[in-house]
Amino acid sequence: MKQVKKKSVLVVGFNSRPLVSSLKQAGYEIYVVDFFGDLDLYPLVKDSIILTKELGKNYSLLRKDYGKFLTSYTIEMMLKYRFIDYLIIGSGLDDGFEERDLILNAIKENELTITYINNDTRVVKNTRNIIKLHEILKKNGFHVPKTVSFIAYKKNQTSLEYPLVLKKKTGSGGVNVYKFENERELNFLIKRFSISNDFKPEEWFVQEYLKGIPVSCTIISNGKESKVVSINRQIIGLNYLNPPSEFMYCGNIVPANLLKSDDEKIAKISLFLSKHLGLKGINGFDFVLKNHQPYFMEINPRIPGSINASEAALNLNLLDLHLKSFDDNKWEEISEIFDKVQPKQFATKLIFFSPHAISEQKIEQINCLKHLHDKTIPEKRANKGEPLCTILHVNNSFNSSFFGALKIVDKIYEILENRPSLKN
């Protein structure tokens, strides 16, 4: 009997292990260009290029311009393995429009047969134009936070009230987001940015601060039709996980355990935007739920970080379905799956950031804990503020899943001998 050749996928991203793990389970042969090169990534792939390893630099030195390196190494990998069937771009190039076009041009110029399983660059650009999206949503009766350009704010052309948030137009995961209570705090922020020549007024906007429940909605689409995959509680800036900033993405709980009416409102906005923008594959939509009203925050025009938690809660391989969603002949099958699927359990994902420099020996001990993923390689010290590992804990209830994950965090602190008090 003739053996069927496995389909192969090149995965590119800031943290590609969750995508790679899912693809491996679905039976694909995987190649990867990744930023960190987590310990549990290597056994899953045929070959890899790891930015921190290739360039000999750590997270803090590379995080500002890693996009260009992801791009050049992606092209290098495609030319090395010209037989690869599919290319998936994960986190890291959400605002990398030029980088995406460079990759597409390389595919065309070198006559590669690889299939680009991502949103078109034009679509990605539209998803990142927050001001325009807000206009469209307000016109259709949906809620958005009051948002103005930084330039308009400084000209006193607004009626915003403190506290406010200063946001850069590019970035995701809570990076480049800063809360300020008054003009003095804003000026301090700008002065701090100016020292590193990191502030251009046209690249920033000011937004009202919304105190509510951060949630996200994961959608799968074929460019015309869409289905809700899951609605997720977001964990933002949880101090017990040592995030380097107040708005840093720290994980999810899937499903979000909201009222049915809240879920319906969140789904309605997400489905509307997905159709309006012509999104393809799996994408993520972020909201703040305030007084049972979802306020749209942003779109992640690629597979979101909550994907493994969604897979665990639904008992589905979502990466396989992501690939199939680009095949028009498979959409009816996908649509039927999501018409019937219901969460089987609750899954909590937590990202633990290093509270201080951590030795190789401590990293080895931590890596032996159960429910851990995205493990740091114990070849060098982990620096303060770097993501050390991810916890994924599954249970039958929202609370048991979340607090079960926190117990794993407790065990990490026991190893570090640096336990802060846990406040519920």
Backbone hydrogen bonds, N-H to C=O, Kabsch-Sander energy under -0.5 kcal/mol:
donor,donor_aa,acceptor,acceptor_aa,energy
9,V,29,E,-2.8
10,L,86,Y,-2.9
11,V,9,V,-0.6
11,V,31,Y,-2.9
12,V,88,I,-2.6
13,G,33,V,-2.2
14,F,91,S,-2.0
20,V,16,S,-2.7
21,S,17,R,-2.8
22,S,18,P,-1.5
23,L,19,L,-2.4
24,K,20,V,-2.6
25,Q,21,S,-1.9
26,A,22,S,-1.4
27,G,24,K,-1.4
28,Y,23,L,-2.2
29,E,7,K,-2.6
31,Y,9,V,-2.7
32,V,47,D,-1.7
33,V,11,V,-2.5
34,D,49,I,-2.3
35,F,13,G,-1.0
36,F,14,F,-1.0
39,L,375,K,-3.2
41,L,38,D,-1.9
42,Y,38,D,-0.9
44,L,41,L,-1.8
45,V,42,Y,-1.2
46,K,30,I,-3.4
47,D,30,I,-0.7
49,I,32,V,-2.0
51,L,34,D,-2.7
51,L,49,I,-0.5
52,T,35,F,-2.0
54,E,50,I,-3.0
55,L,51,L,-2.7
56,G,52,T,-0.8
57,K,52,T,-0.6
62,L,58,N,-1.4
63,R,59,Y,-2.0
65,D,62,L,-0.9
66,Y,62,L,-0.5
68,K,65,D,-0.6
69,F,65,D,-0.6
70,L,66,Y,-2.7
71,T,67,G,-2.0
72,S,68,K,-2.2
73,Y,69,F,-2.4
74,T,70,L,-1.7
75,I,71,T,-2.2
76,E,72,S,-2.0
77,M,73,Y,-2.4
78,M,74,T,-2.3
79,L,75,I,-2.1
80,K,76,E,-1.6
81,Y,77,M,-2.1
84,I,81,Y,-1.7
85,D,8,S,-0.7
86,Y,8,S,-1.9
87,L,115,T,-2.4
88,I,10,L,-2.7
90,G,12,V,-4.0
90,G,88,I,-0.6
93,L,90,G,-0.7
96,G,93,L,-0.8
97,F,95,D,-1.6
100,R,96,G,-2.3
101,D,97,F,-2.1
102,L,98,E,-2.3
103,I,99,E,-1.9
104,L,100,R,-2.4
105,N,101,D,-2.8
106,A,102,L,-2.0
107,I,103,I,-1.9
108,K,104,L,-2.0
109,E,105,N,-3.3
110,N,106,A,-1.9
111,E,108,K,-1.2
112,L,107,I,-2.5
113,T,82,R,-0.6
115,T,85,D,-3.2
117,I,87,L,-2.3
117,I,115,T,-0.9
118,N,116,Y,-1.2
124,V,120,D,-2.3
125,K,121,T,-2.6
126,N,122,R,-1.9
127,T,123,V,-1.9
128,R,124,V,-1.2
128,R,125,K,-0.6
129,N,126,N,-0.9
130,I,128,R,-1.5
133,L,129,N,-2.3
134,H,130,I,-2.6
135,E,131,I,-1.8
136,I,132,K,-2.1
137,L,133,L,-2.5
138,K,134,H,-2.7
139,K,135,E,-2.0
140,N,136,I,-1.1
141,G,138,K,-1.6
142,F,137,L,-2.8
143,H,294,P,-0.6
148,V,206,V,-2.6
150,F,204,W,-2.1
153,Y,149,S,-2.2
154,K,150,F,-2.3
155,K,151,I,-1.1
156,N,153,Y,-1.8
157,Q,152,A,-2.3
164,L,180,F,-2.6
165,V,207,Q,-2.9
166,L,178,Y,-3.6
167,K,165,V,-0.6
167,K,205,F,-2.8
168,K,176,N,-2.0
169,K,203,E,-3.0
175,V,172,S,-1.0
177,V,174,G,-0.7
178,Y,166,L,-2.4
180,F,164,L,-2.8
186,L,182,N,-1.7
187,N,183,E,-2.6
188,F,184,R,-1.9
189,L,185,E,-2.0
190,I,186,L,-2.4
191,K,187,N,-2.3
192,R,188,F,-2.1
193,F,189,L,-2.3
194,S,190,I,-2.3
195,I,191,K,-1.2
196,S,192,R,-0.7
196,S,193,F,-0.8
197,N,194,S,-1.2
198,D,193,F,-2.6
203,E,200,K,-2.7
204,W,201,P,-1.6
205,F,167,K,-2.8
206,V,148,V,-2.9
207,Q,165,V,-2.6
208,E,146,K,-2.4
209,Y,163,P,-1.4
210,L,208,E,-0.6
211,K,209,Y,-0.6
212,G,210,L,-0.8
213,I,289,L,-2.5
215,V,287,F,-2.2
216,S,232,N,-2.5
217,C,285,F,-2.4
218,T,230,S,-3.0
219,I,217,C,-0.5
219,I,283,N,-2.5
220,I,227,K,-2.6
221,S,281,G,-1.9
222,N,225,E,-2.0
223,G,279,L,-1.4
227,K,220,I,-2.6
229,V,218,T,-3.2
230,S,218,T,-1.2
232,N,216,S,-3.1
233,R,253,I,-2.9
234,Q,214,P,-2.9
235,I,251,G,-2.7
236,I,234,Q,-0.7
237,G,248,M,-3.0
239,N,237,G,-0.6
241,L,238,L,-2.2
242,N,239,N,-2.0
248,M,245,S,-1.4
249,Y,173,G,-2.8
250,C,235,I,-3.1
251,G,235,I,-0.6
252,N,349,K,-1.3
253,I,233,R,-2.1
254,V,347,A,-2.7
256,A,231,I,-2.0
263,D,259,L,-2.3
264,E,260,K,-2.2
265,K,261,S,-1.8
266,I,262,D,-2.3
267,A,263,D,-2.7
268,K,264,E,-2.2
269,I,265,K,-1.8
270,S,266,I,-2.1
271,L,267,A,-2.9
272,F,268,K,-2.0
273,L,269,I,-2.6
274,S,270,S,-2.4
275,K,271,L,-2.0
276,H,272,F,-2.6
277,L,273,L,-2.6
278,G,274,S,-1.1
279,L,274,S,-1.9
281,G,221,S,-2.4
283,N,219,I,-2.3
284,G,300,N,-2.2
285,F,217,C,-2.0
286,D,298,E,-3.1
287,F,215,V,-3.0
288,V,295,Y,-1.9
289,L,213,I,-3.2
290,K,288,V,-0.8
290,K,293,Q,-2.4
293,Q,290,K,-1.2
295,Y,288,V,-2.5
296,F,143,H,-2.1
296,F,294,P,-0.6
297,M,286,D,-2.9
298,E,286,D,-1.0
299,I,127,T,-0.5
300,N,284,G,-3.2
302,R,300,N,-2.2
307,I,304,P,-1.5
310,S,306,S,-2.2
311,E,307,I,-2.5
312,A,308,N,-2.3
313,A,309,A,-2.3
314,L,310,S,-2.3
315,N,311,E,-2.0
316,L,311,E,-1.2
318,L,316,L,-1.0
321,L,317,N,-1.1
322,H,318,L,-2.2
323,L,319,L,-2.1
324,K,320,D,-2.0
325,S,321,L,-1.8
326,F,323,L,-1.3
327,D,324,K,-2.0
328,D,326,F,-0.6
330,K,327,D,-2.4
331,W,327,D,-0.5
331,W,328,D,-0.9
334,I,330,K,-2.1
335,S,331,W,-3.3
336,E,332,E,-2.0
337,I,333,E,-1.6
338,F,334,I,-2.0
339,D,335,S,-1.1
340,K,336,E,-0.9
340,K,337,I,-0.7
341,V,337,I,-2.3
344,K,313,A,-3.6
345,Q,313,A,-1.1
346,F,395,N,-3.0
347,A,254,V,-2.8
348,T,393,H,-2.9
349,K,252,N,-3.1
350,L,391,I,-2.2
351,I,250,C,-2.7
352,F,350,L,-0.6
352,F,389,C,-2.5
353,F,241,L,-2.7
353,F,351,I,-0.6
354,S,386,E,-2.9
358,I,382,A,-2.5
363,I,359,S,-2.1
364,E,360,E,-2.1
365,Q,361,Q,-1.7
366,I,362,K,-2.5
367,N,363,I,-2.4
368,C,364,E,-0.6
368,C,365,Q,-1.0
369,L,366,I,-1.9
372,L,369,L,-0.7
373,H,390,T,-3.0
376,T,388,L,-1.1
379,E,377,I,-1.8
380,K,377,I,-0.9
382,A,358,I,-2.1
385,G,354,S,-2.8
386,E,383,N,-1.8
388,L,352,F,-3.2
389,C,352,F,-1.3
390,T,373,H,-3.1
391,I,350,L,-3.1
392,L,371,H,-2.3
393,H,348,T,-2.5
395,N,346,F,-2.5
401,S,397,S,-1.9
402,F,398,F,-2.3
403,F,399,N,-3.0
404,G,400,S,-1.2
405,A,401,S,-1.7
406,L,402,F,-2.0
407,K,403,F,-1.6
408,I,404,G,-1.0
409,V,405,A,-1.5
410,D,406,L,-2.3
411,K,407,K,-1.7
412,I,408,I,-1.6
413,Y,409,V,-2.3
414,E,410,D,-2.1
415,I,411,K,-1.7
416,L,412,I,-2.2
417,E,413,Y,-1.7
418,N,413,Y,-1.4
423,K,421,S,-0.6
424,N,422,L,-0.5
